[in-house]
């Protein structure tokens, strides 16, 4: 997913806030950490601001396995 905010104006002293939605494919593996093995998910933010240094930031996100769906009558 790519979300862009071209020609965005940012007021001095205030951060740029952009909201967006993305979907993780249903068959994608959830994140995990087990011994020497790990699978981590992240969101990468890149900015190219006129007359300012470019910036790149990464933010870790937690992707959990889907909760099992209980059939009616199943006990917890």
Rosetta blueprint (number, residue, H / E / L):
1 X L
2 X L
3 X L
4 X L
5 X L
6 X L
7 X L
8 X L
9 X L
10 X L
11 X L
12 X L
13 X L
14 X L
15 X L
16 X L
17 X L
18 X L
19 X L
20 X L
21 X L
22 X L
23 X L
24 X L
25 X L
26 X L
27 X L
28 X L
29 X L
30 X L
31 X L
32 X E
33 X E
34 X E
35 X L
36 X L
37 X E
38 X E
39 X E
40 X L
41 X E
42 X E
43 X E
44 X E
45 X E
46 X E
47 X E
48 X L
49 X L
50 X L
51 X L
52 X L
53 X L
54 X L
55 X E
56 X E
57 X E
58 X E
59 X E
60 X E
61 X E
62 X L
63 X L
64 X L
65 X L
66 X L
67 X L
68 X L
69 X L
70 X L
71 X L
72 X L
73 X L
74 X L
75 X L
76 X L
